[in-house]
Every structure is written in structure tokens, then in C-alpha cells.
Amino acid sequence: MDWILHNDEFIREEELNISKEDRGYQFGDGIYEVIRVYEGNLFTAEEHIDRFYESAEKIKVIIPYTKDVFHKLMYDLVEMNEIENGQVYVQLTRGAYTRQHQFPSDTAPVLIAYPKKLERPLELMETGVHAKFIEDIRWLRCDIKSLNLLGNILAKQEAYEAGCFEAILHRGEVVTEGSSSNMYGLKNGVLYTHPASNLILNGITRRVILNLCADLGIEVQELAFTKTQALEMDEFFMSSTTTEVMPIVQIDGQQIGEGVPGELTRKLQEAFEANLKLTVKS
Ligand SMILES: *Cc1c(COP(=O)(O)O)cnc(C)c1O
């Protein structure tokens, strides 16, 4: 039986009591993070915690713990549940109050976190995956890791129904990101990805990858590219906390490059893994 974190208390699932008027439930009025656990260690935990606090600030919710206390709570959660390889899902809502759109003046935010065992998707990382272009119909604050995910899940479902692993979202001709991942194309040795603006969620994995590019001497252009340009890339991949560097070998049924994971994508996968081992050991 797993331990769940509820505010600053560790409880059993059957003890969890969430109000029918929790604003996360009624409005999606909250934020979340997914943090990867490799060999019992939280990977890039500080970066995720920083982003969690930034998202909270953007929606004007105050997290009632210091980052250090929060980090310790996440760490204890992983340890108490004996998670070796997995993830922690953590969400914070504005709290519960009689339903009204404006912020209640006196409600306490509600924090929930729980872990899950999860292996690395090594097979898919070898073969690569297929993706589908889908119009990005989301709002204009995609930089917030918000609980409002209808635009994301509708896109993912459409991709899934077409036999694809991920949706490649685009606003008009411009590719933004995935439904829960960031997107990259490589052309003539240069890596292109949408700049970290209000139109995408700046992934922690994205930041790791851009640092790895610097180490490997791969030129990076944080520039938006079009759907047409995407199809003409030599290599294409996506990234997220759970999918790492995931090659995309087909978009809308069209083969990208040779139709297999590209050479630089491979290099980035190797560098990511080496970085992960270093981080886990330290
Ligand atoms: C979480 C998320 C990502 C990936 O971020 P990571 O920190 O790398 O997991 C990308 N796009 C969206 C829309 C997301 O929600």
C-alpha cells in the first residue's frame, strides 16, 4: 500500500479526502509537475521544483513551504514508497471554496503527490515513434504547467487514434511542441526547436538537451520552424521527463530522413544516459 503526500502529511490512499469544491476539480485551477526517479534519486529535482514554484507564482498561488522543505517531502515520498525507477506526480490547487470564479479570499492550497514505478522506454527509443500534426488550439499561457489539459489531451487522443505516439502541435504553419513533450528537428547538423516563449512549456528535459548540445558541439537555433520544414528535417525527435530523447521517424505517414533514429539523435540519447548516470552517482 502506497503512501501519498497530502499537504505536508503522508497518508494512505483511503484516508485521502478531497472536497467536491476543490478548484482543481471544478476549474482546473492548479499546476503540476512530473519528476523522474532513477535508482531512487529524483532527477533534476531542483529544476522541477523551481518550475513548480514559478507556475504557482504565475497563477498567484502561494506554496506554503520553502523549496528545501518541499524537496525533502518529495525525497521522503520516494523513499517511503521504495521507488527505484519511476516518477513522482505532484499537483497543487488553489484549494476548496463555494464555487465562484474569482479567487476565494481565505482558502488554503491543496497539495497532492504520489509516486509510480516506471521503466525507461528503451525499446521505443531504439525504434523511434510515429507522430501526427494537430492544430494547437490551446490558450496563450502554455508556459504554465497548468492542470487545464483539455487542449493537450484532445490532441493526444487524436494522435493515438491514428496509431501515433504523440501529437505535433502547430499554430497555423508553425510547430510549437508536443501534447506533453517538446519537439526538435535537425537539419545539416543544426538543432532547431521553438523558443521558450508563452507558446510552449519549457521542458526540463529540453534544458538538459540544449546543454548537452553545447557539450557535444551541436549548434542550437531556438527558432520556430514550419510543418513543411519539419518534414524536410534530417532527423526529428521529442523530449519529456518520461520519454527522454525519443526519435520521431514518421510524421503524418511521411518518413523523416532515413526513417530510422538519426545519428545526432543517437548521440544525444547516449549523452543523456551518461549524464543521468553521473547525476545518479553523485
Ligand atoms: C511537461 C511538458 C513538457 C515536457 O517537460 P519536461 O520538463 O521535459 O517533462 C512539454 N510540453 C508540455 C505541454 C508539458 O506539459
The ligand as an SDF file (V2000), in Angstrom:
LIG
                    3D

 15 15  0  0  0  0  0  0  0  0999 V2000
    5.6310   18.7140  -19.1090 C   0  0  0  0  0  0  0  0  0  0  0  0
    5.5240   19.1560  -20.5250 C   0  0  0  0  0  0  0  0  0  0  0  0
    6.6230   19.1170  -21.4030 C   0  0  0  0  0  0  0  0  0  0  0  0
    7.9340   18.4670  -21.0660 C   0  0  0  0  0  0  0  0  0  0  0  0
    8.5830   18.9840  -19.9510 O   0  0  0  0  0  0  0  0  0  0  0  0
    9.6250   18.1220  -19.1270 P   0  0  0  0  0  0  0  0  0  0  0  0
   10.0100   19.0110  -18.0040 O   0  0  0  0  0  0  0  0  0  0  0  0
   10.7790   17.8480  -20.0300 O   0  0  0  0  0  0  0  0  0  0  0  0
    8.9450   16.8630  -18.7000 O   0  0  0  0  0  0  0  0  0  0  0  0
    6.4700   19.6830  -22.6690 C   0  0  0  0  0  0  0  0  0  0  0  0
    5.2980   20.1970  -23.0750 N   0  0  0  0  0  0  0  0  0  0  0  0
    4.2060   20.2080  -22.2800 C   0  0  0  0  0  0  0  0  0  0  0  0
    2.9350   20.7890  -22.7930 C   0  0  0  0  0  0  0  0  0  0  0  0
    4.2850   19.6880  -20.9840 C   0  0  0  0  0  0  0  0  0  0  0  0
    3.2020   19.6870  -20.2060 O   0  0  0  0  0  0  0  0  0  0  0  0
  1  2  1  0
  2  3  1  0
  2 14  2  0
  3  4  1  0
  3 10  2  0
  4  5  1  0
  5  6  1  0
  6  7  2  0
  6  8  1  0
  6  9  1  0
 10 11  1  0
 11 12  2  0
 12 13  1  0
 12 14  1  0
 14 15  1  0
M  END
$$$$
